[in-house]
């Protein structure tokens, strides 16, 4: 029994850890969709930009400066993307906004290719969370244990902000009825900007945790985590923060169990097969609500 635990516990811990990292990205997707009914396709690339910012800034300044500065610049990038690419199209057809989101995604990817030459960069070692730890005879990184705890703390803080603050109340109102919220005097642009700021901050934190485990940073490194986080948001019910978090943990644990079974090749395929199944049998996800269009 002890040998079984020692052999499989690292996979379970890794699944919980990567699930937490997917959750931090998925919250950005689900919050933006909840308010704008828009899938922010550039979100995974913002996640990757945060990793590159950390690589370059850590090479020129101390860690206690590069860490918060990475988060601040990532937040500013998310804010700028919303103001430049999405705000001018606020009253445009939804398809136009989606095309703009795809364009921003490719723009960020190509800028990263241009600046870095496409070469993989080594993510810096963050003291303590990058160190190894032994738990029940299994060896893993400290980041594996820190991630789920930090994720749950951030989700709890976000939930409190949404439920008990004025901006949170405005966000809930906008997500329920965009047009009526404008008529009631809610500053829609401010609410949307705050949503992008929160999503970008969580993506920056998720990037620091993710690349402490998977240390090679490339311009497309955020594509697969971004897609899996999107699947997690859809699986849990896009627009629902608890749903996105639960969906992310389920996907993270399931794909690592598949790896433990020796089927690593199929771990990514499982995620997208799950997306197809959930869209067929429950299109609104586990915790999503059916959206009724007004005519």
N, C-alpha and C positions, 0 to 999 in steps of 0.2 A: 504493500500500500504506500509506504513512504517513497519507494522508487517511482511509483506512478505519479504521486504528487510532485516529486522533484522534476520529473520529466515533462509534466504538462502545466504546472503552475506558471512557468515563464510565458507560455502562450496565453493563458487566461489573463495574467497581469498586463501583457502587451495589448490584448484586446480591449481591456478596460481603459488603458492609457490612450491608445489611438482613438478609441471611441470618444473620449473626452476632447481630444484635439479636433476630431470631426465635428463635435457638438459646437465648439467655439466658432467654427466656420459656418456651420449650418444656421446658427442663430442670425448671422448677418443676412443670409438668403431669406430666411422666414420672416424677419422683421421688415425688410424692404418689400417683400411680396405682400405682407399683411397690410401695408399702407398704400403702396403704389400699384399693386397687382402686377409687379414687374420682377422678372428673374434677372438679377444683376450678374450677368455673365463675366464681368470684370473682377468679381470678388476673389476668385482663386488666384488671379494675377496680382492683386493687391497683397494677398498672402505671401506670394513669392517675392514681390518687391520688398516687403518687410524683412525677408531673409537676407536679400542682397544688401540692404541698408545696414543690417547688423554686421555682415561680413566686412564691408568697407569701413564702417565707422569704428568697429572694434580694433581695426588695424592702425588707427590713428589717434585713438583716445581711450581713456580708461573705461572699464566695463560699467562702472556706476554712472557714467555719462552716456555711453552708447546705448544702453538698455532703454532708459526712459526717452532718449532722443529718437530712437527707432520707433517707439510707440507714437510719439508726437508727430513725426513726419508721416507715418502711415495714416494717422487720423487726418492730417491735412490733405494727403493724397485722396483719401476717400471723399472728403468734403469737396475738393476741387473737381473730382470726377462727377459728382452729383450736380454741382453748379454749372459746369461747362457742357457736359454731355446729356444731362437729363432735364434740368430745369427749363432750358429753352423749348423743350418738346412737351411741356406739361399738358398742353391742350391738343397735342398731336395724336393721331391714331396710335393705338398701343403697339402695332407692328413697327412703327417708326422708332419708338423708344427701344424696342427689343433689338432692332438693327443697330441702333446707336450703341447699345450695351455690348454687342458682339464686336463692333468696331473698336471700342475702347479696349476690350480684351486683347485684340490683335495688336493694337497700338502699343500697349504696355509690354506684350511679349516681344515685339520687334525692337522696342527701345532697349529691353534687357539684352537681347541678342547683340545689338549694336554696341552697347556700353561694355559688355563683358567678353565679346568675341565668341560667345556660346560655350566658353570653357566652364567646366564644373568648378565651383569654389568650395573650399572646406569651411563648414560652419564653425565659428569659434566655440571653444569649450567654455561653458558657463559653470563656474565653480559650484560645488555641492550637488546641483541637480544632474550634472554629468558624471558624478562619481558612482561606482558600483556598490550595491548593497545585497546582502544575503537574507532571504526570507524563506523560512521553512525548508532550508537546504537548497533553494533555487536562487541563482544569481541574476540580478537585473540592475538596471540603472535607477537612480533615485528619482529621475523624471517620471518613470513609470508609476511610482507611488504618489508623486506630487500632483500629476495631471488631473486624475479624477477628483481629488479634494479641491484643487484650485478651480476646476470647472464648476463644481457644485456651488462653491462659494460665490463665484462670479454670477452664476445663474440666479442664485438667491438674491444677491444685491440688485440685479437687473429686474427681477420680479417685484422687489420692494419699490424700486424706482417707478415702475410702470403702474403699480397699484396705489402708491401713496404720495405721489408728487404731482404738481400741476402739469408739467410737461408729459408725465406718464398718462394722466387723464386725457390730455390732448391727443396723444398717440392712440389711445384706445378709441377715442371718438372718431378720429380720421380713419382708422382701420375698419370701423363699423359703417361709416357713411361719409365718403370723401366730400361730396357736393354739399351736403347739409352742414358739415363742419365749417366749410368756407362761409356759408351764409350766417353761421352763428358767431363769426368773428375770430375763429381760430387761425393763427398764423401758420398756414399750411407749409410754406417754404421753410420756416424755422423747424417745424416738427420733422419734416423730411430730412433736413440737414442733420438734426440730432440723431435720427435713425441711422444715417450713413456713418456718422462719427462713432456711435456705439459699435456698429458692425465692424468698422475698420479697426477699432481698438481691440476688439475680441479676436479679429483675424491676426493682428500683430502678436498678441499673447499666444494664440494657437501656433503661429509660425515659430516662436521661440521654443515652445515645447516640442513641436514636431521635428524641427531640424536639430534639436539636441539628441534625438534618436537616429534620424536619417540625415547624416551630416553633409551629403553632397547636394549643393545648390546649383540648379540649372534653370534656364529661363522657362522651362516647361515643368519644373518640379511641382508646382502647385496645381497642375491640371487634374491629376488623378485624385488628390485629396479634395480638391474643389468639387469634382464630379460626385465623389462619394458623399460629401457633405450635402450636396444638393439632393442626392437620392435619400439620405437620412431625413432631410426636411420634408420631402414628398411622402416618405414612408410614415413618418410620425404625424403628418397632416400639415402641409405648408401653410404658414400663418400662425401656427401654434408653437410657442417657445418650448413648453414641456414636451410636446410631441417631437420636435427636432432633436432635443437632448436625448430622449429615450430611443428614438430611431438611430441616432449616432452610436450610442452605446451598444445597441443590438447588432448593428452592422460591424462595428469594430470587434466585438467578441466573436461573432459568427465567422468572420473572415480569418481570424487567428485560430479558431478551432479547426477550420478547414486546412490551414497550414499544418497544424499539429497532426492531422490525419495523413499528411504526406501529399496533399492535393494542392500545393502552393500555386500551380499553374491556373487552377480554377477559382482562386480566391476573389479575383476581380470580376470574373464572369458571374459569380454568385451574387455580387452586389447588384449588377444590372439585371440579372434574372429576377431578383427580388423586386426591383422597380417595375418590371413588366407585370409581374403577378399582382402587385398591390394596385396598379393602375387598372387592371382587368376586374378585380374583385371588389376593390374599395378605393375608387378614384380620389376620394377626399383624404385618404390616409387614416391612420389609427385614431387620431384626435381631431381631425379636420372637420369643419362644418361646411355643409353644402352652401354654395354662393348662389343667391337668387338675383338675377339681373332685373332691374326695373325697366319698365317700358312706358 
